[in-house]
Amino acid sequence: MNHKILQADSALLLQKSYEVRQLVFVNEQGVSEEIVHEDAESSAHYFLAMDAEGHAVGTARWRETSQGVKLERFAVLATHRNKGLGADLLRSILVDIKSKFGSGVLLYLNAQLEAISLYAHQGFLPVGPRFKEAEITHQRMSQTT
């Protein structure tokens, strides 16, 4: 499957990112819209995966926090999962963060259980116990650049 990863740096691309999140988190997983579309929108750096026909099929973002850099809101449409798209989104975000911060920065995320191996393949390690977020079990994971 052919796809490309773009920085969602326009209103149109951001809207496409929100649409993917709506489909995956709200429609598929039953997460409330208030959680999916919360306050950190303006400070985040978005990435969008587009298929060969130009349809948005995945998204993710990163943002700086007081703890380091948080990777979050990874969402891939069900029809495009397990095809390397999530890994490509993750690699693109890691390259972007490295270009902006260099090394020595703590990166962290809260992984849904089925996505733990995706992050582990890029060097993220589990931290602490599993926990519920939006009624979905997650594992905090981190690494230092």
PAZA-20603 format. One line per field, with one value per atom (N, C-alpha, C): residue number from 1; atom name; x, y, z. Coordinates in steps of 0.2 Angstrom, whole numbers, plus 5000, padded with zeros to 4 digits. Example, Ala and Ser with C-alpha at 12.3 -4.5 7.8 and 13.67 -1.06 7.14 Angstrom:
2
num <- (1|1|1|2|2|2)
atomo <- (N|CA|C|N|CA|C)
px <- (5066|5062|5066|5064|5068|5064)
py <- (4972|4978|4984|4989|4995|5000)
pz <- (5039|5039|5039|5035|5036|5039)
END
This chain:
145
num <- (1|1|1|2|2|2|3|3|3|4|4|4|5|5|5|6|6|6|7|7|7|8|8|8|9|9|9|10|10|10|11|11|11|12|12|12|13|13|13|14|14|14|15|15|15|16|16|16|17|17|17|18|18|18|19|19|19|20|20|20|21|21|21|22|22|22|23|23|23|24|24|24|25|25|25|26|26|26|27|27|27|28|28|28|29|29|29|30|30|30|31|31|31|32|32|32|33|33|33|34|34|34|35|35|35|36|36|36|37|37|37|38|38|38|39|39|39|40|40|40|41|41|41|42|42|42|43|43|43|44|44|44|45|45|45|46|46|46|47|47|47|48|48|48|49|49|49|50|50|50|51|51|51|52|52|52|53|53|53|54|54|54|55|55|55|56|56|56|57|57|57|58|58|58|59|59|59|60|60|60|61|61|61|62|62|62|63|63|63|64|64|64|65|65|65|66|66|66|67|67|67|68|68|68|69|69|69|70|70|70|71|71|71|72|72|72|73|73|73|74|74|74|75|75|75|76|76|76|77|77|77|78|78|78|79|79|79|80|80|80|81|81|81|82|82|82|83|83|83|84|84|84|85|85|85|86|86|86|87|87|87|88|88|88|89|89|89|90|90|90|91|91|91|92|92|92|93|93|93|94|94|94|95|95|95|96|96|96|97|97|97|98|98|98|99|99|99|100|100|100|101|101|101|102|102|102|103|103|103|104|104|104|105|105|105|106|106|106|107|107|107|108|108|108|109|109|109|110|110|110|111|111|111|112|112|112|113|113|113|114|114|114|115|115|115|116|116|116|117|117|117|118|118|118|119|119|119|120|120|120|121|121|121|122|122|122|123|123|123|124|124|124|125|125|125|126|126|126|127|127|127|128|128|128|129|129|129|130|130|130|131|131|131|132|132|132|133|133|133|134|134|134|135|135|135|136|136|136|137|137|137|138|138|138|139|139|139|140|140|140|141|141|141|142|142|142|143|143|143|144|144|144|145|145|145)
atomo <- (N|CA|C|N|CA|C|N|CA|C|N|CA|C|N|CA|C|N|CA|C|N|CA|C|N|CA|C|N|CA|C|N|CA|C|N|CA|C|N|CA|C|N|CA|C|N|CA|C|N|CA|C|N|CA|C|N|CA|C|N|CA|C|N|CA|C|N|CA|C|N|CA|C|N|CA|C|N|CA|C|N|CA|C|N|CA|C|N|CA|C|N|CA|C|N|CA|C|N|CA|C|N|CA|C|N|CA|C|N|CA|C|N|CA|C|N|CA|C|N|CA|C|N|CA|C|N|CA|C|N|CA|C|N|CA|C|N|CA|C|N|CA|C|N|CA|C|N|CA|C|N|CA|C|N|CA|C|N|CA|C|N|CA|C|N|CA|C|N|CA|C|N|CA|C|N|CA|C|N|CA|C|N|CA|C|N|CA|C|N|CA|C|N|CA|C|N|CA|C|N|CA|C|N|CA|C|N|CA|C|N|CA|C|N|CA|C|N|CA|C|N|CA|C|N|CA|C|N|CA|C|N|CA|C|N|CA|C|N|CA|C|N|CA|C|N|CA|C|N|CA|C|N|CA|C|N|CA|C|N|CA|C|N|CA|C|N|CA|C|N|CA|C|N|CA|C|N|CA|C|N|CA|C|N|CA|C|N|CA|C|N|CA|C|N|CA|C|N|CA|C|N|CA|C|N|CA|C|N|CA|C|N|CA|C|N|CA|C|N|CA|C|N|CA|C|N|CA|C|N|CA|C|N|CA|C|N|CA|C|N|CA|C|N|CA|C|N|CA|C|N|CA|C|N|CA|C|N|CA|C|N|CA|C|N|CA|C|N|CA|C|N|CA|C|N|CA|C|N|CA|C|N|CA|C|N|CA|C|N|CA|C|N|CA|C|N|CA|C|N|CA|C|N|CA|C|N|CA|C|N|CA|C|N|CA|C|N|CA|C|N|CA|C|N|CA|C|N|CA|C|N|CA|C|N|CA|C|N|CA|C|N|CA|C|N|CA|C|N|CA|C|N|CA|C|N|CA|C|N|CA|C|N|CA|C|N|CA|C|N|CA|C|N|CA|C|N|CA|C|N|CA|C|N|CA|C|N|CA|C|N|CA|C|N|CA|C|N|CA|C|N|CA|C|N|CA|C)
px <- (5004|5000|5004|5003|5007|5003|5008|5005|5011|5009|5014|5012|5017|5016|5018|5013|5014|5013|5017|5015|5009|5004|4997|4998|5000|5002|4997|4991|4986|4980|4975|4968|4965|4966|4963|4966|4973|4976|4974|4974|4972|4964|4960|4953|4953|4957|4957|4960|4965|4967|4962|4958|4952|4947|4946|4941|4943|4950|4952|4952|4953|4953|4945|4941|4934|4932|4934|4932|4935|4941|4944|4942|4943|4942|4935|4931|4924|4920|4920|4915|4917|4923|4925|4926|4930|4932|4927|4923|4918|4921|4926|4929|4925|4924|4920|4923|4920|4923|4926|4924|4928|4935|4936|4943|4947|4944|4947|4949|4945|4947|4947|4953|4954|4958|4960|4964|4971|4974|4981|4981|4976|4976|4981|4981|4985|4992|4994|5002|5005|5001|5003|5006|5010|5013|5010|5006|5002|5005|5004|5006|5000|5000|4994|4997|4994|4995|4990|4992|4987|4989|4983|4984|4985|4986|4988|4983|4977|4971|4970|4975|4974|4969|4967|4963|4967|4964|4968|4966|4971|4970|4973|4977|4980|4983|4984|4986|4990|4994|4997|4999|5001|5004|5009|5013|5017|5017|5018|5019|5023|5026|5031|5026|5029|5025|5031|5029|5033|5038|5035|5039|5044|5043|5047|5043|5043|5039|5034|5028|5023|5020|5020|5018|5011|5006|4999|4994|4988|4983|4985|4988|4990|4983|4981|4975|4976|4974|4974|4968|4965|4958|4959|4954|4954|4956|4954|4956|4963|4967|4974|4979|4976|4981|4985|4990|4995|4998|4999|5002|5008|5011|5017|5015|5009|5007|5009|5007|5008|5015|5019|5027|5029|5027|5029|5027|5021|5019|5024|5026|5030|5037|5040|5046|5047|5042|5041|5041|5038|5037|5044|5047|5054|5059|5059|5064|5062|5056|5054|5056|5055|5057|5065|5068|5076|5078|5075|5078|5076|5072|5070|5074|5075|5077|5084|5086|5093|5092|5097|5097|5096|5095|5094|5087|5082|5075|5071|5067|5063|5057|5055|5049|5045|5039|5034|5027|5024|5017|5013|5006|5002|4999|5002|5000|4994|4990|4984|4988|4985|4989|4991|4986|4988|4993|4995|5000|5007|5008|5014|5020|5019|5024|5027|5022|5024|5029|5028|5032|5039|5038|5044|5049|5046|5051|5055|5053|5056|5060|5061|5065|5061|5055|5051|5050|5051|5051|5045|5041|5036|5038|5034|5036|5029|5030|5025|5019|5014|5009|5004|5000|4995|4989|4986|4981|4975|4969|4964|4964|4963|4962|4956|4951|4945|4942|4942|4940|4944|4950|4954|4960|4963|4969|4975|4979|4985|4992|4997|5004|5008|5011|5015|5022|5025|5031|5035|5042|5046|5053|5057|5063|5067|5073|5077|5080|5080|5083|5090)
py <- (4994|5000|5006|5011|5017|5022|5026|5031|5036|5042|5047|5051|5053|5056|5064|5068|5075|5079|5084|5088|5092|5091|5095|5102|5106|5113|5118|5116|5120|5118|5123|5122|5116|5115|5109|5102|5102|5096|5094|5100|5099|5096|5099|5096|5089|5087|5080|5075|5078|5075|5074|5079|5079|5073|5073|5068|5061|5060|5053|5051|5056|5055|5054|5057|5057|5049|5047|5040|5035|5036|5030|5031|5036|5037|5037|5042|5043|5037|5036|5032|5024|5023|5016|5014|5018|5016|5019|5023|5026|5031|5034|5040|5046|5050|5056|5061|5065|5070|5075|5077|5081|5079|5073|5070|5070|5068|5068|5075|5080|5086|5091|5090|5094|5100|5103|5110|5110|5105|5105|5106|5107|5107|5112|5118|5124|5123|5119|5119|5113|5109|5102|5103|5098|5098|5091|5092|5086|5083|5077|5073|5070|5069|5066|5061|5055|5050|5050|5050|5050|5044|5041|5036|5038|5033|5035|5039|5039|5043|5050|5051|5057|5058|5052|5052|5051|5055|5054|5048|5044|5037|5036|5041|5041|5048|5048|5055|5053|5058|5058|5065|5066|5073|5072|5078|5078|5085|5086|5093|5093|5098|5099|5100|5097|5098|5099|5100|5101|5095|5089|5083|5081|5084|5082|5083|5079|5079|5073|5074|5069|5068|5061|5059|5056|5058|5057|5057|5054|5054|5051|5045|5041|5037|5038|5035|5033|5027|5024|5021|5022|5019|5012|5008|5001|4998|5000|4997|4998|5002|5003|5001|4998|4995|4989|4988|4983|4983|4989|4989|4994|4996|5000|5007|5009|5016|5019|5016|5019|5019|5015|5015|5021|5022|5028|5034|5035|5041|5042|5037|5037|5039|5036|5038|5045|5048|5054|5059|5058|5062|5062|5056|5056|5060|5060|5064|5071|5073|5080|5082|5079|5080|5081|5076|5076|5082|5084|5090|5097|5097|5103|5103|5097|5097|5094|5090|5086|5081|5079|5073|5075|5070|5071|5074|5073|5075|5069|5069|5064|5064|5058|5057|5052|5053|5049|5049|5043|5042|5038|5037|5033|5028|5022|5017|5013|5012|5007|5000|4996|4989|4986|4986|4983|4987|4993|4997|4997|4993|4993|4991|4986|4983|4988|4992|4998|5002|5005|5009|5006|5000|4996|4995|4994|4993|4999|5005|5011|5013|5009|5010|5012|5013|5015|5009|5011|5006|5007|5002|5003|5006|5011|5014|5014|5011|5010|5005|5005|5001|5003|4998|5000|5004|5008|5012|5013|5015|5017|5024|5025|5032|5032|5035|5035|5028|5024|5018|5013|5014|5010|5009|5003|5001|5004|5008|5010|5009|5009|5008|5015|5018|5024|5021|5024|5022|5028|5027|5033|5030|5035|5035|5042|5042|5048|5048|5054|5055|5055)
pz <- (5000|5000|5000|4996|4995|4999|5003|5007|5008|5010|5011|5018|5021|5028|5027|5029|5028|5035|5036|5042|5040|5045|5044|5046|5041|5043|5039|5038|5035|5038|5037|5040|5037|5031|5027|5030|5031|5033|5040|5044|5051|5052|5047|5047|5046|5041|5039|5045|5049|5055|5060|5061|5066|5063|5057|5054|5055|5055|5056|5063|5068|5075|5077|5074|5075|5073|5067|5065|5070|5071|5075|5083|5086|5093|5095|5092|5094|5091|5084|5081|5083|5082|5083|5090|5094|5101|5106|5104|5109|5114|5112|5117|5116|5121|5121|5116|5113|5109|5113|5119|5123|5124|5125|5126|5120|5114|5108|5105|5106|5104|5109|5113|5119|5118|5124|5124|5121|5120|5117|5110|5106|5099|5096|5099|5096|5097|5102|5104|5101|5097|5095|5087|5085|5079|5076|5071|5068|5062|5061|5055|5052|5046|5042|5037|5037|5032|5027|5021|5015|5011|5008|5004|4997|4992|4985|4982|4984|4981|4984|4989|4993|4999|5001|5007|5013|5018|5025|5028|5030|5033|5040|5042|5048|5051|5057|5060|5067|5069|5075|5077|5083|5084|5090|5091|5096|5099|5106|5109|5114|5116|5121|5128|5133|5140|5145|5151|5156|5158|5155|5157|5151|5145|5139|5133|5128|5122|5122|5122|5122|5115|5113|5107|5108|5104|5106|5100|5101|5096|5090|5090|5085|5083|5077|5074|5067|5065|5059|5057|5052|5050|5050|5052|5052|5046|5040|5034|5032|5036|5034|5040|5045|5050|5048|5052|5051|5044|5041|5034|5035|5041|5041|5042|5041|5041|5048|5054|5060|5062|5060|5060|5056|5050|5046|5050|5052|5056|5062|5066|5072|5070|5064|5062|5060|5056|5054|5060|5065|5071|5074|5075|5078|5075|5068|5064|5065|5065|5066|5073|5078|5085|5086|5083|5083|5080|5074|5070|5074|5079|5083|5089|5092|5099|5100|5095|5096|5100|5104|5108|5116|5120|5127|5129|5125|5127|5128|5134|5135|5131|5128|5124|5127|5128|5131|5128|5129|5126|5130|5129|5133|5127|5127|5121|5123|5119|5119|5119|5122|5123|5116|5111|5105|5101|5103|5100|5103|5109|5113|5108|5104|5100|5095|5092|5087|5091|5097|5100|5102|5105|5107|5101|5095|5090|5088|5091|5090|5096|5101|5107|5113|5113|5119|5123|5130|5135|5140|5142|5147|5153|5156|5162|5167|5173|5178|5176|5180|5179|5173|5170|5165|5169|5165|5168|5163|5165|5161|5159|5153|5150|5145|5146|5142|5142|5147|5148|5144|5141|5137|5141|5142|5145|5141|5145|5141|5145|5142|5145|5144|5149|5148|5145|5140|5137|5136|5137|5136|5133|5130|5128|5128|5128|5128|5121|5118|5111|5111)
END
